[in-house]
């Protein structure tokens, strides 16, 4: 952990990086008075009910890694005279003592999953903010949620006891002394002169040696609880994880039958044909100009031994869950199973498939019904659809079904013959000149 050099913000240029294709970029036709976009582009963001702001962006490189940050709008400028350096002390305590972790167990946990201290876990205290940073692997289930839980510890669970504080005084004092060399003193003097007349000149993030040596744990704890509230914080997550999208899941439960006879197997084939045909329709809908969802699929899934479910899942734009649900509803239409061998099963399929009628396939659509054992789930980064919205969609579709006013699926009309007349047999010779290399190519077809 470290304070910002010269008491200011994090050092780093904000200059424009010249890309390889900069010359080929098209100019933008804008007015000088036109406001820049207020909302961040290319990220999922929002504010939770508890006040915490979040920003999430999917980035596939480096593979299976994620960069997480907790930004707190609290720095040294809010410190009182007897608190000078306390914001930085809190930053140190966050890594050494929280409700779930003690004696730097957070550091050991992060190192155990491949996040080395310094390179992959660090923090920064400046005049206006404190930022905690983690670079963690996400190649195993649970690692991402565990890393986020560490940020949660920083945000509200830092433990500030007299014993905890005494353990960190030495480290903070050592850091203070390390910045008292000629370069550090010059930077501090320049900062003080630059902000002369303001509180920034008097509140270097590293604080004063007197406060670091003598501040009580009550003072540090009060500072932490006063300023570390979720409305002052934001979580940033950039990494190799799926884009944050909304989703709709329709699950219709039914008894799970066993496959004991050839008839049972025939029924399972017809069921598979149903889901295959339905998925083709869902795929075609997702490829339309303004689709109700990005992707959608249907499958039968065994939940527990006596129960299975038809589950239709879609991913859609953030405010598109109601539209996606309506489209999905309109498209209604360790087990003891025998191991019969690949050869026999292939021959059995070839025998049965020609005799499975469309009527047999259609009957499986009846299992997708909102009137019996149906559960609808929506997932949204921020809540947009209400329970009343979902009930209204279900009622609408059920009414359409009762009135039989849902139009049938329009299949593409593919002619039986693509070419009405057979071409005259013969040989066509094309002569292609290649002047650049002085060659001629003859193509026969």
TORKOL-4160 file (C-alpha; in steps of 0.2 Angstrom, whole numbers, padded with zeros to 4 digits, m for minus):
445
<pt num="1" X="0000" Y="0000" Z="0000"/>
<pt num="2" X="0006" Y="0017" Z="m0004"/>
<pt num="3" X="0001" Y="0036" Z="m0004"/>
<pt num="4" X="0001" Y="0046" Z="m0020"/>
<pt num="5" X="0018" Y="0055" Z="m0024"/>
<pt num="6" X="0019" Y="0073" Z="m0018"/>
<pt num="7" X="0002" Y="0072" Z="m0010"/>
<pt num="8" X="m0008" Y="0073" Z="m0026"/>
<pt num="9" X="m0018" Y="0061" Z="m0036"/>
<pt num="10" X="m0012" Y="0046" Z="m0045"/>
<pt num="11" X="0002" Y="0050" Z="m0057"/>
<pt num="12" X="m0002" Y="0045" Z="m0075"/>
<pt num="13" X="m0005" Y="0054" Z="m0092"/>
<pt num="14" X="m0022" Y="0056" Z="m0099"/>
<pt num="15" X="m0015" Y="0060" Z="m0116"/>
<pt num="16" X="m0023" Y="0053" Z="m0132"/>
<pt num="17" X="m0015" Y="0037" Z="m0138"/>
<pt num="18" X="m0012" Y="0037" Z="m0156"/>
<pt num="19" X="m0019" Y="0021" Z="m0163"/>
<pt num="20" X="m0012" Y="0012" Z="m0179"/>
<pt num="21" X="m0028" Y="0016" Z="m0188"/>
<pt num="22" X="m0030" Y="0034" Z="m0183"/>
<pt num="23" X="m0028" Y="0041" Z="m0200"/>
<pt num="24" X="m0042" Y="0031" Z="m0207"/>
<pt num="25" X="m0055" Y="0037" Z="m0194"/>
<pt num="26" X="m0069" Y="0047" Z="m0200"/>
<pt num="27" X="m0073" Y="0064" Z="m0194"/>
<pt num="28" X="m0087" Y="0068" Z="m0182"/>
<pt num="29" X="m0100" Y="0081" Z="m0187"/>
<pt num="30" X="m0104" Y="0090" Z="m0170"/>
<pt num="31" X="m0107" Y="0107" Z="m0163"/>
<pt num="32" X="m0095" Y="0114" Z="m0150"/>
<pt num="33" X="m0110" Y="0116" Z="m0138"/>
<pt num="34" X="m0115" Y="0098" Z="m0140"/>
<pt num="35" X="m0114" Y="0089" Z="m0123"/>
<pt num="36" X="m0103" Y="0074" Z="m0122"/>
<pt num="37" X="m0112" Y="0057" Z="m0117"/>
<pt num="38" X="m0116" Y="0057" Z="m0099"/>
<pt num="39" X="m0118" Y="0039" Z="m0098"/>
<pt num="40" X="m0102" Y="0028" Z="m0099"/>
<pt num="41" X="m0101" Y="0019" Z="m0116"/>
<pt num="42" X="m0097" Y="0000" Z="m0118"/>
<pt num="43" X="m0100" Y="m0004" Z="m0099"/>
<pt num="44" X="m0114" Y="m0010" Z="m0089"/>
<pt num="45" X="m0116" Y="0002" Z="m0075"/>
<pt num="46" X="m0128" Y="0007" Z="m0062"/>
<pt num="47" X="m0132" Y="0011" Z="m0044"/>
<pt num="48" X="m0138" Y="m0002" Z="m0031"/>
<pt num="49" X="m0152" Y="0001" Z="m0019"/>
<pt num="50" X="m0139" Y="0003" Z="m0005"/>
<pt num="51" X="m0130" Y="0017" Z="m0014"/>
<pt num="52" X="m0115" Y="0008" Z="m0021"/>
<pt num="53" X="m0111" Y="0012" Z="m0040"/>
<pt num="54" X="m0104" Y="m0002" Z="m0051"/>
<pt num="55" X="m0096" Y="m0003" Z="m0068"/>
<pt num="56" X="m0093" Y="m0019" Z="m0077"/>
<pt num="57" X="m0085" Y="m0022" Z="m0094"/>
<pt num="58" X="m0080" Y="m0039" Z="m0102"/>
<pt num="59" X="m0062" Y="m0040" Z="m0109"/>
<pt num="60" X="m0055" Y="m0056" Z="m0115"/>
<pt num="61" X="m0037" Y="m0052" Z="m0113"/>
<pt num="62" X="m0028" Y="m0057" Z="m0102"/>
<pt num="63" X="m0038" Y="m0073" Z="m0103"/>
<pt num="64" X="m0046" Y="m0079" Z="m0087"/>
<pt num="65" X="m0041" Y="m0064" Z="m0077"/>
<pt num="66" X="m0051" Y="m0050" Z="m0070"/>
<pt num="67" X="m0046" Y="m0033" Z="m0063"/>
<pt num="68" X="m0057" Y="m0027" Z="m0048"/>
<pt num="69" X="m0056" Y="m0010" Z="m0040"/>
<pt num="70" X="m0065" Y="m0002" Z="m0025"/>
<pt num="71" X="m0065" Y="0017" Z="m0027"/>
<pt num="72" X="m0069" Y="0027" Z="m0011"/>
<pt num="73" X="m0072" Y="0046" Z="m0013"/>
<pt num="74" X="m0062" Y="0049" Z="0003"/>
<pt num="75" X="m0044" Y="0055" Z="0004"/>
<pt num="76" X="m0033" Y="0066" Z="0015"/>
<pt num="77" X="m0042" Y="0082" Z="0012"/>
<pt num="78" X="m0056" Y="0078" Z="0023"/>
<pt num="79" X="m0045" Y="0074" Z="0038"/>
<pt num="80" X="m0046" Y="0085" Z="0054"/>
<pt num="81" X="m0029" Y="0091" Z="0062"/>
<pt num="82" X="m0029" Y="0076" Z="0073"/>
<pt num="83" X="m0032" Y="0064" Z="0059"/>
<pt num="84" X="m0018" Y="0069" Z="0047"/>
<pt num="85" X="m0013" Y="0052" Z="0039"/>
<pt num="86" X="m0028" Y="0042" Z="0045"/>
<pt num="87" X="m0035" Y="0039" Z="0028"/>
<pt num="88" X="m0019" Y="0031" Z="0023"/>
<pt num="89" X="m0019" Y="0021" Z="0040"/>
<pt num="90" X="m0036" Y="0014" Z="0036"/>
<pt num="91" X="m0030" Y="0008" Z="0019"/>
<pt num="92" X="m0016" Y="m0002" Z="0028"/>
<pt num="93" X="m0029" Y="m0009" Z="0040"/>
<pt num="94" X="m0040" Y="m0015" Z="0026"/>
<pt num="95" X="m0027" Y="m0027" Z="0021"/>
<pt num="96" X="m0023" Y="m0033" Z="0038"/>
<pt num="97" X="m0039" Y="m0034" Z="0049"/>
<pt num="98" X="m0057" Y="m0036" Z="0044"/>
<pt num="99" X="m0072" Y="m0045" Z="0051"/>
<pt num="100" X="m0067" Y="m0061" Z="0041"/>
<pt num="101" X="m0049" Y="m0059" Z="0040"/>
<pt num="102" X="m0035" Y="m0055" Z="0052"/>
<pt num="103" X="m0016" Y="m0054" Z="0053"/>
<pt num="104" X="m0015" Y="m0051" Z="0034"/>
<pt num="105" X="m0025" Y="m0066" Z="0030"/>
<pt num="106" X="m0032" Y="m0057" Z="0015"/>
<pt num="107" X="m0015" Y="m0055" Z="0007"/>
<pt num="108" X="m0011" Y="m0073" Z="0010"/>
<pt num="109" X="m0028" Y="m0078" Z="0002"/>
<pt num="110" X="m0025" Y="m0068" Z="m0013"/>
<pt num="111" X="m0008" Y="m0075" Z="m0015"/>
<pt num="112" X="m0014" Y="m0092" Z="m0014"/>
<pt num="113" X="m0025" Y="m0090" Z="m0029"/>
<pt num="114" X="m0011" Y="m0082" Z="m0039"/>
<pt num="115" X="m0013" Y="m0063" Z="m0035"/>
<pt num="116" X="0004" Y="m0057" Z="m0029"/>
<pt num="117" X="0005" Y="m0042" Z="m0017"/>
<pt num="118" X="0011" Y="m0027" Z="m0026"/>
<pt num="119" X="0009" Y="m0033" Z="m0044"/>
<pt num="120" X="m0009" Y="m0039" Z="m0042"/>
<pt num="121" X="m0015" Y="m0032" Z="m0026"/>
<pt num="122" X="m0012" Y="m0014" Z="m0020"/>
<pt num="123" X="m0020" Y="0002" Z="m0014"/>
<pt num="124" X="m0018" Y="0020" Z="m0016"/>
<pt num="125" X="m0023" Y="0035" Z="m0005"/>
<pt num="126" X="m0023" Y="0052" Z="m0013"/>
<pt num="127" X="m0030" Y="0069" Z="m0007"/>
<pt num="128" X="m0048" Y="0065" Z="m0014"/>
<pt num="129" X="m0049" Y="0046" Z="m0015"/>
<pt num="130" X="m0044" Y="0029" Z="m0009"/>
<pt num="131" X="m0043" Y="0015" Z="m0022"/>
<pt num="132" X="m0041" Y="m0003" Z="m0019"/>
<pt num="133" X="m0035" Y="m0014" Z="m0033"/>
<pt num="134" X="m0035" Y="m0033" Z="m0036"/>
<pt num="135" X="m0030" Y="m0043" Z="m0052"/>
<pt num="136" X="m0036" Y="m0060" Z="m0049"/>
<pt num="137" X="m0038" Y="m0076" Z="m0059"/>
<pt num="138" X="m0056" Y="m0082" Z="m0064"/>
<pt num="139" X="m0052" Y="m0099" Z="m0071"/>
<pt num="140" X="m0060" Y="m0108" Z="m0057"/>
<pt num="141" X="m0078" Y="m0107" Z="m0050"/>
<pt num="142" X="m0080" Y="m0096" Z="m0035"/>
<pt num="143" X="m0064" Y="m0086" Z="m0037"/>
<pt num="144" X="m0072" Y="m0070" Z="m0044"/>
<pt num="145" X="m0086" Y="m0070" Z="m0030"/>
<pt num="146" X="m0072" Y="m0073" Z="m0017"/>
<pt num="147" X="m0062" Y="m0058" Z="m0024"/>
<pt num="148" X="m0077" Y="m0047" Z="m0024"/>
<pt num="149" X="m0081" Y="m0052" Z="m0006"/>
<pt num="150" X="m0063" Y="m0045" Z="m0002"/>
<pt num="151" X="m0069" Y="m0028" Z="m0009"/>
<pt num="152" X="m0084" Y="m0030" Z="0002"/>
<pt num="153" X="m0073" Y="m0032" Z="0017"/>
<pt num="154" X="m0063" Y="m0016" Z="0013"/>
<pt num="155" X="m0080" Y="m0006" Z="0010"/>
<pt num="156" X="m0088" Y="m0010" Z="0027"/>
<pt num="157" X="m0079" Y="m0023" Z="0038"/>
<pt num="158" X="m0062" Y="m0016" Z="0042"/>
<pt num="159" X="m0059" Y="m0020" Z="0060"/>
<pt num="160" X="m0050" Y="m0005" Z="0070"/>
<pt num="161" X="m0045" Y="m0011" Z="0087"/>
<pt num="162" X="m0030" Y="m0005" Z="0097"/>
<pt num="163" X="m0020" Y="m0021" Z="0094"/>
<pt num="164" X="m0024" Y="m0020" Z="0075"/>
<pt num="165" X="m0018" Y="m0001" Z="0074"/>
<pt num="166" X="m0002" Y="m0005" Z="0084"/>
<pt num="167" X="0003" Y="m0018" Z="0072"/>
<pt num="168" X="0002" Y="m0006" Z="0057"/>
<pt num="169" X="0010" Y="0009" Z="0065"/>
<pt num="170" X="0027" Y="0003" Z="0061"/>
<pt num="171" X="0024" Y="m0001" Z="0042"/>
<pt num="172" X="0016" Y="0017" Z="0040"/>
<pt num="173" X="0030" Y="0025" Z="0049"/>
<pt num="174" X="0043" Y="0016" Z="0038"/>
<pt num="175" X="0033" Y="0022" Z="0023"/>
<pt num="176" X="0033" Y="0040" Z="0030"/>
<pt num="177" X="0052" Y="0040" Z="0033"/>
<pt num="178" X="0055" Y="0033" Z="0015"/>
<pt num="179" X="0047" Y="0048" Z="0008"/>
<pt num="180" X="0057" Y="0061" Z="0018"/>
<pt num="181" X="0072" Y="0060" Z="0006"/>
<pt num="182" X="0077" Y="0075" Z="m0004"/>
<pt num="183" X="0066" Y="0071" Z="m0019"/>
<pt num="184" X="0051" Y="0068" Z="m0007"/>
<pt num="185" X="0054" Y="0084" Z="0003"/>
<pt num="186" X="0055" Y="0094" Z="m0014"/>
<pt num="187" X="0039" Y="0087" Z="m0020"/>
<pt num="188" X="0030" Y="0091" Z="m0004"/>
<pt num="189" X="0036" Y="0109" Z="m0004"/>
<pt num="190" X="0031" Y="0111" Z="m0022"/>
<pt num="191" X="0014" Y="0104" Z="m0018"/>
<pt num="192" X="0012" Y="0115" Z="m0003"/>
<pt num="193" X="0016" Y="0130" Z="m0014"/>
<pt num="194" X="0005" Y="0125" Z="m0028"/>
<pt num="195" X="m0010" Y="0124" Z="m0017"/>
<pt num="196" X="m0006" Y="0138" Z="m0005"/>
<pt num="197" X="m0021" Y="0145" Z="0003"/>
<pt num="198" X="m0032" Y="0129" Z="0002"/>
<pt num="199" X="m0033" Y="0114" Z="0013"/>
<pt num="200" X="m0025" Y="0103" Z="0000"/>
<pt num="201" X="m0008" Y="0112" Z="0005"/>
<pt num="202" X="m0010" Y="0106" Z="0023"/>
<pt num="203" X="m0016" Y="0088" Z="0020"/>
<pt num="204" X="m0003" Y="0077" Z="0012"/>
<pt num="205" X="m0009" Y="0059" Z="0011"/>
<pt num="206" X="0005" Y="0052" Z="0021"/>
<pt num="207" X="0000" Y="0063" Z="0036"/>
<pt num="208" X="0012" Y="0069" Z="0050"/>
<pt num="209" X="0024" Y="0058" Z="0060"/>
<pt num="210" X="0015" Y="0064" Z="0076"/>
<pt num="211" X="m0002" Y="0058" Z="0071"/>
<pt num="212" X="0005" Y="0042" Z="0064"/>
<pt num="213" X="0013" Y="0038" Z="0081"/>
<pt num="214" X="0000" Y="0044" Z="0093"/>
<pt num="215" X="m0017" Y="0043" Z="0085"/>
<pt num="216" X="m0030" Y="0032" Z="0094"/>
<pt num="217" X="m0039" Y="0018" Z="0087"/>
<pt num="218" X="m0056" Y="0027" Z="0092"/>
<pt num="219" X="m0051" Y="0041" Z="0080"/>
<pt num="220" X="m0046" Y="0030" Z="0066"/>
<pt num="221" X="m0062" Y="0020" Z="0068"/>
<pt num="222" X="m0073" Y="0035" Z="0069"/>
<pt num="223" X="m0065" Y="0041" Z="0053"/>
<pt num="224" X="m0068" Y="0025" Z="0044"/>
<pt num="225" X="m0087" Y="0024" Z="0049"/>
<pt num="226" X="m0090" Y="0042" Z="0045"/>
<pt num="227" X="m0083" Y="0042" Z="0027"/>
<pt num="228" X="m0084" Y="0024" Z="0022"/>
<pt num="229" X="m0102" Y="0023" Z="0017"/>
<pt num="230" X="m0108" Y="0014" Z="0001"/>
<pt num="231" X="m0114" Y="0030" Z="m0007"/>
<pt num="232" X="m0096" Y="0036" Z="m0008"/>
<pt num="233" X="m0090" Y="0020" Z="m0017"/>
<pt num="234" X="m0090" Y="0012" Z="m0033"/>
<pt num="235" X="m0084" Y="m0005" Z="m0039"/>
<pt num="236" X="m0076" Y="m0008" Z="m0056"/>
<pt num="237" X="m0074" Y="m0025" Z="m0064"/>
<pt num="238" X="m0065" Y="m0028" Z="m0080"/>
<pt num="239" X="m0061" Y="m0045" Z="m0085"/>
<pt num="240" X="m0063" Y="m0061" Z="m0095"/>
<pt num="241" X="m0081" Y="m0064" Z="m0090"/>
<pt num="242" X="m0097" Y="m0064" Z="m0100"/>
<pt num="243" X="m0105" Y="m0048" Z="m0105"/>
<pt num="244" X="m0117" Y="m0042" Z="m0092"/>
<pt num="245" X="m0134" Y="m0045" Z="m0100"/>
<pt num="246" X="m0152" Y="m0047" Z="m0095"/>
<pt num="247" X="m0159" Y="m0065" Z="m0096"/>
<pt num="248" X="m0176" Y="m0074" Z="m0095"/>
<pt num="249" X="m0179" Y="m0092" Z="m0090"/>
<pt num="250" X="m0195" Y="m0102" Z="m0092"/>
<pt num="251" X="m0195" Y="m0118" Z="m0083"/>
<pt num="252" X="m0210" Y="m0130" Z="m0084"/>
<pt num="253" X="m0209" Y="m0145" Z="m0073"/>
<pt num="254" X="m0216" Y="m0163" Z="m0077"/>
<pt num="255" X="m0214" Y="m0181" Z="m0071"/>
<pt num="256" X="m0198" Y="m0189" Z="m0078"/>
<pt num="257" X="m0202" Y="m0205" Z="m0086"/>
<pt num="258" X="m0189" Y="m0220" Z="m0088"/>
<pt num="259" X="m0183" Y="m0227" Z="m0104"/>
<pt num="260" X="m0187" Y="m0245" Z="m0103"/>
<pt num="261" X="m0195" Y="m0250" Z="m0120"/>
<pt num="262" X="m0193" Y="m0246" Z="m0138"/>
<pt num="263" X="m0209" Y="m0236" Z="m0136"/>
<pt num="264" X="m0201" Y="m0225" Z="m0123"/>
<pt num="265" X="m0186" Y="m0223" Z="m0134"/>
<pt num="266" X="m0197" Y="m0218" Z="m0148"/>
<pt num="267" X="m0205" Y="m0205" Z="m0137"/>
<pt num="268" X="m0188" Y="m0198" Z="m0132"/>
<pt num="269" X="m0183" Y="m0196" Z="m0151"/>
<pt num="270" X="m0199" Y="m0187" Z="m0154"/>
<pt num="271" X="m0196" Y="m0176" Z="m0139"/>
<pt num="272" X="m0178" Y="m0172" Z="m0146"/>
<pt num="273" X="m0185" Y="m0168" Z="m0163"/>
<pt num="274" X="m0197" Y="m0155" Z="m0154"/>
<pt num="275" X="m0183" Y="m0146" Z="m0146"/>
<pt num="276" X="m0172" Y="m0146" Z="m0161"/>
<pt num="277" X="m0187" Y="m0139" Z="m0172"/>
<pt num="278" X="m0191" Y="m0126" Z="m0158"/>
<pt num="279" X="m0172" Y="m0121" Z="m0157"/>
<pt num="280" X="m0171" Y="m0118" Z="m0176"/>
<pt num="281" X="m0186" Y="m0106" Z="m0174"/>
<pt num="282" X="m0178" Y="m0097" Z="m0159"/>
<pt num="283" X="m0162" Y="m0095" Z="m0169"/>
<pt num="284" X="m0171" Y="m0088" Z="m0184"/>
<pt num="285" X="m0180" Y="m0075" Z="m0173"/>
<pt num="286" X="m0163" Y="m0070" Z="m0165"/>
<pt num="287" X="m0156" Y="m0066" Z="m0182"/>
<pt num="288" X="m0170" Y="m0054" Z="m0187"/>
<pt num="289" X="m0167" Y="m0035" Z="m0189"/>
<pt num="290" X="m0174" Y="m0031" Z="m0172"/>
<pt num="291" X="m0174" Y="m0047" Z="m0162"/>
<pt num="292" X="m0183" Y="m0049" Z="m0145"/>
<pt num="293" X="m0167" Y="m0057" Z="m0138"/>
<pt num="294" X="m0149" Y="m0060" Z="m0143"/>
<pt num="295" X="m0150" Y="m0079" Z="m0141"/>
<pt num="296" X="m0163" Y="m0092" Z="m0135"/>
<pt num="297" X="m0163" Y="m0111" Z="m0133"/>
<pt num="298" X="m0174" Y="m0124" Z="m0126"/>
<pt num="299" X="m0170" Y="m0141" Z="m0119"/>
<pt num="300" X="m0176" Y="m0154" Z="m0107"/>
<pt num="301" X="m0166" Y="m0156" Z="m0091"/>
<pt num="302" X="m0168" Y="m0169" Z="m0077"/>
<pt num="303" X="m0169" Y="m0159" Z="m0061"/>
<pt num="304" X="m0171" Y="m0173" Z="m0048"/>
<pt num="305" X="m0175" Y="m0191" Z="m0050"/>
<pt num="306" X="m0194" Y="m0190" Z="m0052"/>
<pt num="307" X="m0195" Y="m0173" Z="m0060"/>
<pt num="308" X="m0188" Y="m0165" Z="m0076"/>
<pt num="309" X="m0191" Y="m0148" Z="m0084"/>
<pt num="310" X="m0192" Y="m0140" Z="m0101"/>
<pt num="311" X="m0181" Y="m0125" Z="m0099"/>
<pt num="312" X="m0181" Y="m0111" Z="m0111"/>
<pt num="313" X="m0167" Y="m0098" Z="m0108"/>
<pt num="314" X="m0163" Y="m0082" Z="m0117"/>
<pt num="315" X="m0151" Y="m0067" Z="m0116"/>
<pt num="316" X="m0157" Y="m0050" Z="m0121"/>
<pt num="317" X="m0154" Y="m0032" Z="m0119"/>
<pt num="318" X="m0155" Y="m0024" Z="m0102"/>
<pt num="319" X="m0173" Y="m0017" Z="m0104"/>
<pt num="320" X="m0179" Y="m0031" Z="m0115"/>
<pt num="321" X="m0184" Y="m0044" Z="m0103"/>
<pt num="322" X="m0203" Y="m0041" Z="m0105"/>
<pt num="323" X="m0202" Y="m0042" Z="m0124"/>
<pt num="324" X="m0191" Y="m0057" Z="m0123"/>
<pt num="325" X="m0203" Y="m0066" Z="m0112"/>
<pt num="326" X="m0218" Y="m0062" Z="m0123"/>
<pt num="327" X="m0209" Y="m0069" Z="m0138"/>
<pt num="328" X="m0203" Y="m0085" Z="m0129"/>
<pt num="329" X="m0221" Y="m0088" Z="m0123"/>
<pt num="330" X="m0229" Y="m0086" Z="m0140"/>
<pt num="331" X="m0216" Y="m0099" Z="m0147"/>
<pt num="332" X="m0226" Y="m0113" Z="m0137"/>
<pt num="333" X="m0228" Y="m0127" Z="m0147"/>
<pt num="334" X="m0138" Y="m0202" Z="m0060"/>
<pt num="335" X="m0154" Y="m0210" Z="m0070"/>
<pt num="336" X="m0157" Y="m0229" Z="m0074"/>
<pt num="337" X="m0157" Y="m0228" Z="m0093"/>
<pt num="338" X="m0152" Y="m0242" Z="m0104"/>
<pt num="339" X="m0134" Y="m0242" Z="m0112"/>
<pt num="340" X="m0138" Y="m0251" Z="m0129"/>
<pt num="341" X="m0122" Y="m0247" Z="m0138"/>
<pt num="342" X="m0118" Y="m0234" Z="m0151"/>
<pt num="343" X="m0121" Y="m0246" Z="m0166"/>
<pt num="344" X="m0138" Y="m0252" Z="m0160"/>
<pt num="345" X="m0144" Y="m0235" Z="m0155"/>
<pt num="346" X="m0139" Y="m0228" Z="m0172"/>
<pt num="347" X="m0149" Y="m0242" Z="m0181"/>
<pt num="348" X="m0163" Y="m0240" Z="m0170"/>
<pt num="349" X="m0164" Y="m0221" Z="m0174"/>
<pt num="350" X="m0164" Y="m0225" Z="m0192"/>
<pt num="351" X="m0178" Y="m0237" Z="m0190"/>
<pt num="352" X="m0189" Y="m0226" Z="m0180"/>
<pt num="353" X="m0186" Y="m0209" Z="m0186"/>
<pt num="354" X="m0196" Y="m0211" Z="m0203"/>
<pt num="355" X="m0211" Y="m0216" Z="m0194"/>
<pt num="356" X="m0212" Y="m0202" Z="m0181"/>
<pt num="357" X="m0226" Y="m0190" Z="m0186"/>
<pt num="358" X="m0227" Y="m0172" Z="m0184"/>
<pt num="359" X="m0242" Y="m0175" Z="m0173"/>
<pt num="360" X="m0231" Y="m0184" Z="m0161"/>
<pt num="361" X="m0219" Y="m0170" Z="m0161"/>
<pt num="362" X="m0232" Y="m0156" Z="m0158"/>
<pt num="363" X="m0239" Y="m0164" Z="m0143"/>
<pt num="364" X="m0223" Y="m0161" Z="m0133"/>
<pt num="365" X="m0227" Y="m0142" Z="m0135"/>
<pt num="366" X="m0241" Y="m0144" Z="m0123"/>
<pt num="367" X="m0227" Y="m0147" Z="m0109"/>
<pt num="368" X="m0223" Y="m0128" Z="m0111"/>
<pt num="369" X="m0238" Y="m0121" Z="m0102"/>
<pt num="370" X="m0239" Y="m0107" Z="m0090"/>
<pt num="371" X="m0254" Y="m0114" Z="m0082"/>
<pt num="372" X="m0246" Y="m0129" Z="m0074"/>
<pt num="373" X="m0229" Y="m0130" Z="m0064"/>
<pt num="374" X="m0221" Y="m0116" Z="m0073"/>
<pt num="375" X="m0208" Y="m0104" Z="m0066"/>
<pt num="376" X="m0202" Y="m0088" Z="m0074"/>
<pt num="377" X="m0186" Y="m0080" Z="m0069"/>
<pt num="378" X="m0179" Y="m0064" Z="m0076"/>
<pt num="379" X="m0161" Y="m0058" Z="m0072"/>
<pt num="380" X="m0157" Y="m0039" Z="m0074"/>
<pt num="381" X="m0142" Y="m0029" Z="m0070"/>
<pt num="382" X="m0154" Y="m0015" Z="m0064"/>
<pt num="383" X="m0172" Y="m0018" Z="m0061"/>
<pt num="384" X="m0184" Y="m0013" Z="m0075"/>
<pt num="385" X="m0197" Y="m0026" Z="m0076"/>
<pt num="386" X="m0210" Y="m0027" Z="m0062"/>
<pt num="387" X="m0219" Y="m0043" Z="m0056"/>
<pt num="388" X="m0235" Y="m0034" Z="m0063"/>
<pt num="389" X="m0226" Y="m0033" Z="m0081"/>
<pt num="390" X="m0223" Y="m0051" Z="m0081"/>
<pt num="391" X="m0240" Y="m0056" Z="m0075"/>
<pt num="392" X="m0248" Y="m0045" Z="m0089"/>
<pt num="393" X="m0237" Y="m0054" Z="m0102"/>
<pt num="394" X="m0242" Y="m0071" Z="m0096"/>
<pt num="395" X="m0261" Y="m0066" Z="m0096"/>
<pt num="396" X="m0259" Y="m0058" Z="m0113"/>
<pt num="397" X="m0252" Y="m0074" Z="m0121"/>
<pt num="398" X="m0264" Y="m0085" Z="m0112"/>
<pt num="399" X="m0278" Y="m0075" Z="m0119"/>
<pt num="400" X="m0271" Y="m0076" Z="m0137"/>
<pt num="401" X="m0270" Y="m0095" Z="m0135"/>
<pt num="402" X="m0288" Y="m0097" Z="m0129"/>
<pt num="403" X="m0294" Y="m0086" Z="m0144"/>
<pt num="404" X="m0282" Y="m0096" Z="m0155"/>
<pt num="405" X="m0277" Y="m0079" Z="m0162"/>
<pt num="406" X="m0258" Y="m0083" Z="m0162"/>
<pt num="407" X="m0253" Y="m0084" Z="m0181"/>
<pt num="408" X="m0244" Y="m0100" Z="m0186"/>
<pt num="409" X="m0226" Y="m0100" Z="m0189"/>
<pt num="410" X="m0222" Y="m0096" Z="m0207"/>
<pt num="411" X="m0210" Y="m0108" Z="m0214"/>
<pt num="412" X="m0198" Y="m0102" Z="m0228"/>
<pt num="413" X="m0204" Y="m0108" Z="m0245"/>
<pt num="414" X="m0190" Y="m0118" Z="m0253"/>
<pt num="415" X="m0194" Y="m0123" Z="m0271"/>
<pt num="416" X="m0192" Y="m0142" Z="m0274"/>
<pt num="417" X="m0181" Y="m0138" Z="m0289"/>
<pt num="418" X="m0168" Y="m0124" Z="m0288"/>
<pt num="419" X="m0164" Y="m0125" Z="m0307"/>
<pt num="420" X="m0178" Y="m0129" Z="m0318"/>
<pt num="421" X="m0168" Y="m0134" Z="m0334"/>
<pt num="422" X="m0152" Y="m0144" Z="m0333"/>
<pt num="423" X="m0137" Y="m0135" Z="m0341"/>
<pt num="424" X="m0130" Y="m0141" Z="m0358"/>
<pt num="425" X="m0115" Y="m0152" Z="m0354"/>
<pt num="426" X="m0098" Y="m0146" Z="m0361"/>
<pt num="427" X="m0082" Y="m0138" Z="m0357"/>
<pt num="428" X="m0080" Y="m0120" Z="m0352"/>
<pt num="429" X="m0062" Y="m0112" Z="m0353"/>
<pt num="430" X="m0059" Y="m0096" Z="m0345"/>
<pt num="431" X="m0043" Y="m0087" Z="m0348"/>
<pt num="432" X="m0036" Y="m0076" Z="m0334"/>
<pt num="433" X="m0021" Y="m0064" Z="m0337"/>
<pt num="434" X="m0010" Y="m0060" Z="m0323"/>
<pt num="435" X="0000" Y="m0045" Z="m0330"/>
<pt num="436" X="0009" Y="m0042" Z="m0313"/>
<pt num="437" X="0018" Y="m0058" Z="m0314"/>
<pt num="438" X="0018" Y="m0061" Z="m0333"/>
<pt num="439" X="0007" Y="m0077" Z="m0332"/>
<pt num="440" X="m0009" Y="m0084" Z="m0339"/>
<pt num="441" X="m0021" Y="m0096" Z="m0330"/>
<pt num="442" X="m0033" Y="m0108" Z="m0339"/>
<pt num="443" X="m0048" Y="m0113" Z="m0329"/>
<pt num="444" X="m0058" Y="m0128" Z="m0335"/>
<pt num="445" X="m0076" Y="m0131" Z="m0328"/>
